[in-house]
Amino acid sequence: MPDIEPPYGVVDADALQPLQQRYDTTIIQQAVDLFDTIRARCGPHGLRDDLLHLHGMAHTVINGASLSVPTDDLTLVEQADCILEELEDWQLVLDQMILALRPLQDLRSQTDDPL
């Protein structure tokens, strides 16, 4: 398989042609948008705080520690359920991002060592 050298490194020419015909690069921009959504939930009052809240609850229930978070909100199980649901949603998004980017690996030159 012949290689060519466009501006961003050597690629397999035979793999490039079908991608040029069918790969929509806007999917990468969409991945950026999805990633920004995930990052926004990692900031203050986001998933990080939710996990710390869950830790405080679990530390009290499991280890017998003193109360460190209010008891008038979600239960321990409800808090865990909410976090797991969100992480599972993120996992789906990340899996979609991986599938969208995977075809770009096909451009690897046959003379390159695989990662």
C-alpha positions as CSV (number, residue, x, y, z in Angstrom):
1,M,0.0,0.0,0.0
2,P,1.5,3.3,-1.0
3,D,2.0,6.1,1.5
4,I,1.6,9.8,0.9
5,E,2.8,12.7,3.1
6,P,0.2,15.4,3.6
7,P,1.0,18.3,5.9
8,Y,0.2,16.3,9.1
9,G,2.4,13.2,8.6
10,V,2.6,10.1,6.5
11,V,-0.7,8.3,5.8
12,D,-1.8,5.2,3.9
13,A,-3.0,6.5,0.5
14,D,-5.4,3.5,0.0
15,A,-7.1,4.2,3.3
16,L,-7.3,7.9,2.7
17,Q,-9.3,7.7,-0.5
18,P,-12.5,6.1,1.0
19,L,-12.3,8.5,4.0
20,Q,-12.2,11.5,1.7
21,Q,-15.4,10.2,0.1
22,R,-17.4,9.3,3.2
23,Y,-15.9,10.7,6.4
24,D,-17.7,13.7,7.8
25,T,-15.1,15.7,9.8
26,T,-17.8,17.7,11.5
27,I,-18.3,14.7,13.7
28,I,-15.0,15.7,15.4
29,Q,-16.5,19.2,16.2
30,Q,-19.6,17.4,17.6
31,A,-17.3,15.4,19.8
32,V,-15.8,18.6,21.1
33,D,-19.3,19.9,21.9
34,L,-20.2,16.7,23.8
35,F,-16.9,16.9,25.7
36,D,-17.6,20.5,26.7
37,T,-20.9,19.3,28.1
38,I,-19.2,16.6,30.2
39,R,-16.5,19.1,31.4
40,A,-19.2,21.6,32.5
41,R,-20.6,18.9,34.8
42,C,-17.1,18.4,36.3
43,G,-16.9,22.0,37.7
44,P,-18.2,23.4,41.0
45,H,-21.6,22.0,41.9
46,G,-21.1,19.2,39.3
47,L,-20.2,15.6,39.4
48,R,-17.1,16.2,41.5
49,D,-19.3,17.7,44.3
50,D,-21.9,15.0,43.8
51,L,-19.1,12.4,44.4
52,L,-17.8,14.2,47.4
53,H,-21.3,14.3,48.8
54,L,-21.8,10.6,48.2
55,H,-18.5,9.9,49.9
56,G,-19.6,11.8,53.0
57,M,-22.8,9.8,53.0
58,A,-21.1,6.5,52.5
59,H,-18.4,7.3,55.0
60,T,-21.1,7.9,57.6
61,V,-23.2,4.8,56.8
62,I,-20.4,2.4,56.1
63,N,-17.6,3.6,58.4
64,G,-19.7,5.1,61.2
65,A,-18.2,8.5,60.7
66,S,-20.0,11.7,62.0
67,L,-22.5,13.4,59.7
68,S,-20.6,15.5,57.2
69,V,-23.4,16.3,54.7
70,P,-27.1,17.2,55.2
71,T,-29.6,14.4,55.6
72,D,-32.5,16.3,54.0
73,D,-31.6,15.7,50.4
74,L,-31.3,12.4,48.5
75,T,-30.7,9.1,50.2
76,L,-27.4,7.4,49.8
77,V,-28.8,4.9,47.3
78,E,-30.6,7.7,45.3
79,Q,-27.4,9.7,45.2
80,A,-25.4,6.7,44.0
81,D,-28.2,6.0,41.4
82,C,-28.0,9.6,40.0
83,I,-24.2,9.5,39.7
84,L,-24.2,6.0,38.1
85,E,-26.8,7.1,35.6
86,E,-24.8,10.2,34.7
87,L,-21.6,8.2,34.3
88,E,-23.4,5.6,32.2
89,D,-24.6,8.4,29.9
90,W,-21.1,9.8,29.7
91,Q,-19.9,6.3,28.8
92,L,-22.3,6.2,25.9
93,V,-21.1,9.6,24.7
94,L,-17.5,8.6,25.0
95,D,-18.1,5.3,23.2
96,Q,-19.8,7.4,20.3
97,M,-16.7,9.7,20.3
98,I,-14.4,6.7,20.0
99,L,-16.4,5.2,17.2
100,A,-16.4,8.5,15.4
101,L,-12.6,8.9,15.6
102,R,-11.6,5.2,15.1
103,P,-11.7,5.5,11.2
104,L,-8.8,8.0,11.4
105,Q,-6.6,5.2,12.7
106,D,-7.0,3.5,9.3
107,L,-4.8,6.2,7.9
108,R,-1.8,4.8,9.7
109,S,1.0,4.1,7.4
110,Q,1.8,0.4,7.0
111,T,5.4,1.2,7.7
112,D,4.5,2.7,11.1
113,D,4.5,0.7,14.3
114,P,1.0,0.3,15.6
115,L,0.3,2.0,18.9
